[in-house]
Amino acid sequence: MTEENQTNENPRQFALQRIYIKDVSYETPNSPAVFTEEWKPDPNLNLNSSVTDLGGDNYEVVLTVTVTTKLGDKTAYLVEVKQAGIFTVKGFPGNEMGHMMSAYCPNVLFPYAREVISDLVSKGSFPQLLLTPVNFDALYAQHMQELQNKAQPDENPQQH
């Protein structure tokens, strides 16, 4: 009964208020010469997210997705999208709140960023780029494990 009372007194709430593009950057520093080269792309994906407390249980989460695609040592294109969302998140304990902000919300935003990147690359006259889905839960778990490892000193230092 106690657990039921806690749930009723402090119910969990999650709502998406708005999704928007906060910033976009697209560069083709070696065009038009890059169009004459054989298309053997070497793409590099970089992800980052940030959270801003807006007050009243509202948070802005910004997912930054950067794709740098090279042909040999030349950059064919560089695309950076800051896809943002405003989320209402209430009633989650600390560890679950971290997961919501660092994994769940970026997972909601990623398909929107993926679409913007695909459109920009296609409009730049390059072959379509479809980013594969990202497991933000696994990335968050990995990040938390790294933090835990840094916090614990090595108990068994090897002697050389």
N, C-alpha and C positions, 0 to 999 in steps of 0.2 A: 504494500500500500504506500510506503514511503516513496518508492521509486515513481509510482504513478503520480503522487502529489508533486514531486519535483518536475515532472514533465508538464503538468498542467500549470504550475506556477511560472515556469521559465521555458515556454515552448520554443523549439528551434524554428527559425524562419530563414528562408533563403528566397530571394527574389531578384531577378534581373530587371534593372530599371532602364538601362540604355546601353547600346553598343555603338561605338563610333571610332573613326580613324582619328588618332591624335596627331600623327606625323607620318609623312611618306617621303622617301628619298629614292631616286632612281638615277643611276649613272651608267653611261657606256663610254668610258674614257678612251677606248681605242677604236671607236667607230669613225669612219666606215671601214677601215682596214681589217677589222676583225671579221667582217662579213665575207671576206675573200678567203679565209682560212678554213681548213677542214674542221668540221664541228665534232670535236672530241672534248666535251665539257668536263671540267673538274669542279663540281659545286661544293661549297662549304656552307653549312648551316650553323648559325649561332642563335641561341635563345636566351632571353633574359626577361624577368618580370619584376615589377615594383608595385607596391601597395601604398595608397594614401588614404588615411582615415578622414572622411568628410564630415564626421559627426553624425549623431542620430542613427547609429548602426549602419551607416552607408559608407561604402569604400569604393575608391577608384582603383581598379587593377589594370595595369598597362603591360601587355605582352609585346616585347620587342623581338621581331624576327628579322634577322639579317642573313641574306644569301649573297655570297660572293662566288661568281662563276668565272673560272679562268680557262684559257686555252693556252697550254704551255705556261709561259711566265707572264702572259698578258691577261689583264682583267677584261673579260667580255662584258660583264655587267655586274653591278652591285645594287641590290635592292634592300631597303630597310623600311619596315612597316611597324609603327607603334599602334597596335590595335588596343583600344581601351574599352572598358565597361564599367558601369556603376552598378554595384550589387548591394542589396540590403541583406545583411547577415547578422543574425541575432540568436543568442541562446546556445552557442557552441562553446564547449570548454576549450581552454588554451591550446592543447595539442591538436584538437580537431579544427580549431580556427586557423591554425597555421597551415594545415592540409587544405582547407577550403580556399585560402588566399593564394597558396603557392602551387596547388595542383588542380583543384576543381575549377576555379575561375579561369586560369589559363587554358584549360581544356575546352571550356565554353568558347573562348575567344579565338582559339587557333584556326578553326575552319574559316572564319572571316578574314583573318590575316592571309591564310593560304590562298583564298580567292583573289584578294587584292594583288598578291605577288604574281599569281598566274596571269592575271589580266595585264599587269605592267610589263612582264616579260614578253608576252605575246604582242602587245602594242609596240614594243621595242624592236619587233621584227625577228625575234629569236624563237626557236622551237618552244612549244608549251612546256612549262615546268609545273609538275604536280608534286608538291611536297608530300612525303609519306606521313601518315598519322604519327603523332608523338605520344608516348606514354608518360604523361606528366606525373602520374602516381609513382612510377619507378624512378623518375628523376628526383622527385621530392624525397623518396625513401633513401636514395643514394646520397643526397645532400645531407639528410639528417644523420646518416651513418658516418659520413665524413666529419661532421661537427662533433659527433660523439667520440670518434677516434682521436680528434685533436684535443678534446677535453680530458681524455684519460691518458696519463703519461704511460710510456712503455714500461710495463711491470717486469719484463724479463729482458733487459738489455743484453745483447750478445757481446761477449768479450772476445776480442781479437788478439 
